């Protein structure tokens, strides 16, 4: 049976959140810089005579493009969360202005939308 008065959650440690977000930002920045690097000399794409040779390379490039877009979106969310920390609005939804559940922020500290608004944005 559930307790009628659940224990209140401990407040978020904003300094720890900021450290976590900065570490994530650095990691994402490093990973993204790998995508921006020019290919090594002599590593040009040469398609063989068989159709499959080019297909494998095309699929690989499409996959890399998708990963790059995902990393860019993640980096943008982390930057926004860091900005909200600096502004003093961290934990408030960017869309509706209501508080974001502490459990959501603990799980995904880069969250800038409450769960309801995040569902609407899908």
C-alpha positions, 0 to 999 in steps of 0.5 A: 500500500502506498504511503498517503504522504510521500517524502518530498523530493530533495531539491536539485543541486544546480551546481551539479546540474551545471557540471553535468551539462557542461561535461555533456556540452564538451562531449557533444562539441568534440563529437560534432567537430569530428563530423566537421573535419575534412576527410584525409587526403586520399580518402576520397570516395571511389565507387567500384564497378558493382552497384553494392559498392556505392550503396554501402557508401551512400547508406554510411553517409546517410547514417552519419548525417542522421547522427550529426543532426541528432548530436546538433539537436542534443547540443542545442538543448544542452546550450539552452539548459545552460542558458536557463541556469544562467538566467535563473529560469532552469526547471521552468518549461519554455513553452507553458512556463510551468515547473518541469518535474524534478524527476524529469530534470534528474533523468534528463537535465537538458530538458527545457520542456515539461513532459506535457509540452514535450509530448505535444512537440513530437 
